[in-house]
Amino acid sequence: MSEPVLEAAGLRFSYGRLRRTRVFDDFTWQVAPHETTLLLGPNGAGKSTLLRLLSGFDRPTGGEVRVGGVASRRELFRRVGWMPQDVQPGRGMTVAEQVEYVAWVGGLSRRQARDAAGEAISRVDLDDKRAVRTDRLSGGQLRRVGLAQALVRRGDVLLLDEPTAGLDPAQTLGFRALVKDIACPGGVVISTHQISDLVDDVDRVVILADGRIRFDGTPAGFVQQHVSAAGGATTLAEAFSAIVGGGRH
Ligand SMILES: Nc1ncnc2c1ncn2[C@@H]1O[C@H](COP(=O)(O)OP(=O)(O)OP(=O)(O)O)[C@@H](O)[C@H]1O
């Protein structure tokens, strides 16, 4: 089987009926295989849009998204797990049904979907909520359902959009432990606009601003490379502000 590299090649994307809000223009990037990447950027940088395009949920207006060299949404649905920023409760569905449904849409048989859903629900610690309707969950519980939905496909690549938003401190710690445990051959991408979050847990940092990549490297490399640019910045937070702020001029 081909290497499960997930890549955006010459991507273009705009929102609106008249496509006036351009987010990406000739955007090319690859998810680093076997690594956990933190996708950082200010509000409106394009992080959620990028993950929606990479997951196959949204279609680009130009260029293509490929996984293992294949540009097909079906292949993306099969090989890429995605946790959206805005996890929606399925109408009248229980936790088990919602996670099973996502597995089934991803190409598993009903039986495989049931087994995979049971496993994913345990991993996010929602065993006691399996039979509860998802529209009756708290915000943090619903986000854990979203994480289970991403894990259930057992995909080669995992894309998590603001996974710790709305989690309490204990849940955030639990999430960090879970992420350390996840091994995906095609890599894991976690988006956030909070720099303090998760930085110590990742192999790679990518900074996105205005639909362009401003940095792609290790957390330590980022601080080092931008110390002078940031006028003596020594922390990731300071360097991030300098780079993102500098990009706006
Ligand atoms: N449904 C939409 N319709 C029109 N414009 C949109 C829509 N969703 C996002 N945008 C615009 O696209 C750009 C990128 O938004 P996106 O949500 O991808 O950013 P983000 O980096 O994920 O931000 P945040 O950290 O706030 O979640 C922004 O300018 C935003 O206003």
The ligand as a Tripos MOL2 file, in Angstrom:
@<TRIPOS>MOLECULE
LIG
   31    33     1     0     0
SMALL
NO_CHARGES

@<TRIPOS>ATOM
      1 N1        -19.0130   29.6510    6.5470 N.pl3     1 LIG1
      2 C1        -18.2620   30.7130    6.2540 C.ar      1 LIG1
      3 N2        -18.6930   31.6680    5.4110 N.ar      1 LIG1
      4 C2        -17.9440   32.7360    5.1010 C.ar      1 LIG1
      5 N3        -16.6950   32.9380    5.5630 N.ar      1 LIG1
      6 C3        -16.1960   32.0260    6.4230 C.ar      1 LIG1
      7 C4        -16.9460   30.8640    6.8150 C.ar      1 LIG1
      8 N4        -16.1880   30.1340    7.6700 N.ar      1 LIG1
      9 C5        -15.0250   30.8090    7.8010 C.ar      1 LIG1
     10 N5        -15.0250   31.9340    7.0610 N.ar      1 LIG1
     11 C6        -13.9220   32.9000    6.9210 C.3       1 LIG1
     12 O1        -12.7800   32.1870    6.4650 O.3       1 LIG1
     13 C7        -11.6000   32.6180    7.1500 C.3       1 LIG1
     14 C8        -10.9310   31.4550    7.8260 C.3       1 LIG1
     15 O2        -11.7950   30.9470    8.8430 O.3       1 LIG1
     16 P1        -11.4420   29.6500    9.7130 P.3       1 LIG1
     17 O3        -12.6540   29.3270   10.5100 O.co2     1 LIG1
     18 O4        -10.8870   28.6060    8.8320 O.co2     1 LIG1
     19 O5        -10.2800   30.2130   10.6730 O.3       1 LIG1
     20 P2         -9.6470   29.5730   11.9800 P.3       1 LIG1
     21 O6         -8.1780   29.7560   11.8620 O.co2     1 LIG1
     22 O7        -10.1260   28.1920   12.1790 O.co2     1 LIG1
     23 O8        -10.2170   30.5220   13.1260 O.3       1 LIG1
     24 P3        -10.6180   30.2190   14.6790 P.3       1 LIG1
     25 O9         -9.3460   30.0990   15.4520 O.co2     1 LIG1
     26 O10       -11.3880   31.4520   15.0330 O.co2     1 LIG1
     27 O11       -11.4640   28.9900   14.6950 O.co2     1 LIG1
     28 C9        -12.0490   33.7410    8.0970 C.3       1 LIG1
     29 O12       -11.8240   34.9760    7.4440 O.3       1 LIG1
     30 C10       -13.5180   33.4930    8.2660 C.3       1 LIG1
     31 O13       -14.2100   34.6880    8.5160 O.3       1 LIG1
@<TRIPOS>BOND
     1     1     2 1
     2     2     3 ar
     3     2     7 ar
     4     3     4 ar
     5     4     5 ar
     6     5     6 ar
     7     6     7 ar
     8     6    10 ar
     9     7     8 ar
    10     8     9 ar
    11     9    10 ar
    12    10    11 1
    13    11    12 1
    14    11    30 1
    15    12    13 1
    16    13    14 1
    17    13    28 1
    18    14    15 1
    19    15    16 1
    20    16    17 2
    21    16    18 1
    22    16    19 1
    23    19    20 1
    24    20    21 2
    25    20    22 1
    26    20    23 1
    27    23    24 1
    28    24    25 2
    29    24    26 1
    30    24    27 1
    31    28    29 1
    32    28    30 1
    33    30    31 1
@<TRIPOS>SUBSTRUCTURE
     1 LIG1         1 GROUP 0 **** ****
